[in-house]
Amino acid sequence: MTAVHFSGPAAQDLSEAVRWYDQQRAGLGGELFDAAQVAVERIREHPESGAPRPTRPEVRQLRLQKFPYNLVYQIQSDGAVIIAVAHTSRRPDYWSHRVS
């Protein structure tokens, strides 16, 4: 199993998205959070399961179930770091400066 953790900015991305979905319908933000947790578990068990980004092959992305978001992450020597929780059709690559 691979250790997985969120960078500060990625945790903020998720928090903002959860808050937005909860404003749309009570409990929907929790569903988004749960979908993110399922994706984190998949990365933990199979770190290379995410698709490499076409423009940044060292970065992978894994789509959340039921929501238009990707967990964008890098595999590092000590585990996987989620660098963004990115909407699939808004501000493409806004997170690119976060890549180490």
C-alpha positions in Angstrom: 0.0 0.0 0.0 1.2 3.5 -0.8 0.8 6.4 1.5 -1.4 9.1 0.1 -1.7 12.7 1.3 -3.3 15.9 0.2 -1.2 19.0 -0.3 -2.5 22.1 1.4 -3.9 23.6 -1.8 -5.5 20.3 -2.8 -7.2 20.0 0.6 -8.5 23.6 0.1 -9.8 22.6 -3.4 -11.7 19.7 -2.0 -13.1 21.8 0.9 -14.3 24.5 -1.4 -16.0 22.0 -3.8 -17.7 20.2 -0.8 -19.0 23.5 0.5 -20.3 24.5 -3.0 -22.1 21.2 -3.5 -23.6 21.4 0.0 -25.1 24.8 -0.9 -26.7 23.2 -4.0 -28.3 20.3 -2.0 -27.8 19.3 1.6 -25.6 16.2 1.8 -24.3 16.4 -1.8 -20.9 17.8 -0.5 -20.6 14.7 1.7 -21.2 12.5 -1.4 -18.4 14.4 -3.2 -16.1 13.9 -0.2 -17.0 10.1 -0.1 -16.2 9.9 -3.9 -12.8 11.5 -3.2 -12.1 9.0 -0.4 -12.9 6.1 -2.8 -10.4 7.5 -5.3 -7.8 8.0 -2.6 -8.2 4.3 -1.6 -7.7 3.3 -5.3 -4.5 5.4 -5.5 -3.3 3.9 -2.2 -3.8 0.3 -3.6 -2.8 1.0 -7.2 -0.8 4.2 -7.4 -0.3 3.9 -11.2 -4.0 3.5 -11.9 -4.5 7.2 -12.7 -4.0 8.3 -16.3 -0.9 10.3 -17.0 -1.6 13.9 -18.0 -1.0 14.4 -21.7 1.1 17.6 -21.2 2.7 16.4 -17.9 3.4 12.7 -17.9 4.9 12.8 -14.4 1.5 13.8 -13.1 -1.5 11.4 -13.0 -5.2 12.0 -12.7 -8.1 9.8 -11.5 -11.7 10.8 -12.1 -14.1 10.8 -9.2 -17.2 8.7 -9.6 -20.4 10.7 -10.2 -18.7 14.2 -10.1 -16.8 16.2 -12.7 -13.5 16.2 -10.8 -10.1 14.6 -11.0 -7.7 13.9 -8.3 -4.4 15.2 -9.8 -1.4 13.5 -8.2 2.3 12.7 -8.3 3.9 9.5 -7.2 7.0 10.3 -5.1 9.5 8.2 -3.3 7.5 8.4 0.0 4.0 7.9 -1.5 1.5 9.8 -3.6 0.8 13.5 -3.2 -2.6 14.8 -4.4 -1.8 18.3 -5.8 -5.3 19.3 -7.0 -8.9 18.4 -6.9 -9.6 19.8 -10.3 -12.9 20.3 -12.1 -12.8 18.6 -15.4 -14.0 21.6 -17.5 -12.9 24.7 -15.5 -9.5 26.4 -15.5 -7.4 23.6 -17.1 -4.0 23.2 -15.6 -4.5 26.0 -13.0 -2.6 23.7 -10.6 0.5 23.2 -12.8 2.6 25.5 -10.6 2.0 23.1 -7.7 4.0 20.3 -9.4 7.4 19.7 -7.7 
